[in-house]
Amino acid sequence: MLVNTEAIILGYINYSETSIILKSYTKEFGSKSFIIRGVRSKKKKKITLGQLQPLTILDIDFNNTKPEKLSYLKSIKIIHPFNSINTKISKINISLFLSEFLSKIFKIDITNKELYDFIKKSLLWFDSAENASNFHLLFIIKLTEFLGIMPKYSEIQFSFFDIENGVFCDNPISQNYVEGEVVIDLHKILGIKFDYNNSVLNNVKQRRNMLNFLISYYEYHVGGFKKPKSIEILNEIFS
């Protein structure tokens, strides 16, 4: 059956000499992978690799098959052409990191229209923003709310954050905890209205420490999640 939905591209892998398997997160069906035949050939084609950049927002038509089988993508249309995400070096690297990050998250089947809309609106903000150095960090923090693993905020400023229990405290229950500036920064971010213009993280050290903490947090709370390889490139860009 031919169906239509919106989709955000998470990446693709080569499949045979001329085809690819496209990974995406869709509004109606959650995580979906598609076979696109002939897209790597030199012949004229309806779908090109240039249309399939990471995090591109598409309107797609495909034959919906059984969950265990790959679907065939019939047609695509870019809904919101990006102005800076695919041209500005820092944004290109952030988008590569986030597409890999989301691919690891969506190994778990999650169908959530509100989550899709959050990702879409966030990407549109990211594309239009002049200064987006903290975007990926604030995005990852906000994402915990949709995944049901959001750190528990306390009005009292404690010295530690217990990663396993997701709480601020003075006496960590587990051996997996952080302390110092990253705890103060996380407390400030969670204690104010969510805003991508948030300026709590204003230097390289703060951003790197927050990113390392968030990766550890996701590794514990999301089954099968592993540190994205692109994190090293991201750290170099913002060093």
N, C-alpha and C positions, 0 to 999 in steps of 0.2 A: 504494500500500500504506500503510495506517495504522500509524504507529509511535509509540512513547512514549520520552521521554527527559527529563532535567533540562536547564534552560536558564537562563542569566543574561542579563538584558536589558541591552543596550548603548545603546538609543535607538530612535527611530522617525522617519520622515518621512511627511508627508501624501501620500496617493495617491488621486486623484479627490476628489469632494466629501465623501464619507463614510468613506473607507477609509484605511488606513495601511500602510506597509511597516515591519515590525518587525525590528530587527537584534539578534542574540543570539549568545552563545557556548554551545554545547550540549556535554553530557558525551560523547555517543556520536558526534556528527557534526561537531564543530568549529564553525566559523562558519556560521550559517544565517540567512537572511532569509525572512520570511513575509509574505504578504498577509493582513490581517484586514479583512474587508469589513463596512461599516456601523457600525464602532466609534465614528465621529464623528457619527452621526445622533442625533436626539432620541428615536428609538424605543427601546423596551426591548430590551436585548441581553444575550447570554451573557457577552461580554467587554467590559470598560469601560476607559477610559484610566487610571482610578485604579489599576488593577491592573498598569499597565505603566510604573511609575516606574523610573528608572535603577538598575541593579544588583539589581533584584528577582529572587529565586530562584524559578523556576517548575518545575512538572511539566507537560509539554505533550504533546498528541496532535496529529499532523499527517500529511498525505498526503505521503510522501517521493517527490519527483520527481527528474528528472535534475539534476545539479549546476548546470547553466547556467540552470535554470528556478526561479522562485520557488515555494515550497510554500504550501499553504493551511493555516493554523492552525485546528484544529477545536475544541480546548478547552484551558483552562489551569487550574492550581490553584497558589496561592501556598504554597510549602512552609514557608518560615520568614518569617512576617510581621515586618518590622522594627519596633523600638520607638523608635529615635532617629535613624536614618539619614534618614528622610523628614520629621523634625520639627525637628531641631536645625540652625540656620542654617549653622554651620561644617561639619557633616557633610553637609548637602545640597550645599554647594559642592564639598566633596571628592569626593562621589559623582558629581557632574556632570563634574568634571575626569577622574576615573578611568574613567568610562564612555566619554568622548571619547578618552582615552588608549588604552584597550583596543580601541576601534573602529579606531583607526589601526594598532595592532599586528596585529589580526586581519584586515587586508586580505590578509595572507599566510595561506594556508589551513593552520591548525595544529590537528590533532586529537590531543589528549593528555589522557587521563583524570586523570592525576596533576596536570596543570596546572589542569584544571577544579576538582579537589578542593582544591587550594591556594587558588584564588580564592574558592571557596565558604567554606572555613574562615576565611580572612582577613576576609571580609565579616561573618561571624557574630561574630568577635572585635571588629571595628570597631563593630558595632551595640551591643555590650554594654559597650564601654570608656568610662570616664569622661573620661579624657584621651587624645585621639587626634590630637594636633597633628602628630605625625611619621608617622602611619600611611601616608599616600600615598607618602612618600619611602622608607620601609623596604620597602613593598610593591613599588615600582618596582625597588629594588635587588635584592630576592629574585627578582623576575620574570626578571631577566637569566639566572639559573641555568637556568630552564626553556627559555629561548630559545637557550641555548648561547653566550651572549655575556657571561658573568659576568667582571668584572674579576679579574685574577690577583692573588691576595694574596701579599705578601712579609712575612716576619717583620721584615725590616729596614725602618726608616722612611726613605723617600726624600723628596726635596724636590718632585718633580714626579709627575704622572700623565699618561702618554701616552694620549690618547683613542683614537687610531687603532689602537694596538697593545694597548690594554687592560692596561697594566702600570705599576707604580710604578718610578721611575727617577731618577737624578741628571742624566742627559744624554738628554733626549727625542730619539727617532729622528725623529719627525715634527714638523711645525710646529703640530700641533693638540694642545695640552696645557694643563693647569691647574697652578697652584701655590698655596701658601699654606694657609689654614685648611681649605679644602674637601678638600685632599689628606689632611691630618691626620685630619679627621672620617671620611672614607671609609675610611682605613686602620683606624681604631678600630672602625668598624661591621663591616667584613669580618673583623676579627681576633677577634671574640667570637661566641658562639653566637647564632644568629638569634632575636630576641625583639622583639615589637612594643612592649614596655615599655622598650626601649632609650632611654636619656636622653642620648646623645651630643649630639644636636641640641637645644639648650635655649634658643635665642633666634631672633628673626626673621631676622637677618642670616645665620646659619648655615643656616636652612631655605631661604631664598631662593637662596643661593649653591649649595646642594646641588641644588635643583630645576633651576636653570639648567644646572648641570653635567650632570645626568642627561638632560635634554632633548637637549643637545649629543651626549651619548654615544649615545643612541638614534638620533638623526638620522644619525649616521655608520654605526652597526652594523645598523640595520633598514631594509631597502630600502623607499623610498616613505614613510617616517615623516616627518611634519611636526609642528611645535610646535602643541599644542592651543590653540585660541582661548581656552578657559576658564582658561588659566594666569594671565591678567591679573586676573581676578576673584579667583582663589585668592590671588594675591600681595596684593591689597587686603585680603582678609579677615584675613590673618595679618600685616598691617603694623602 
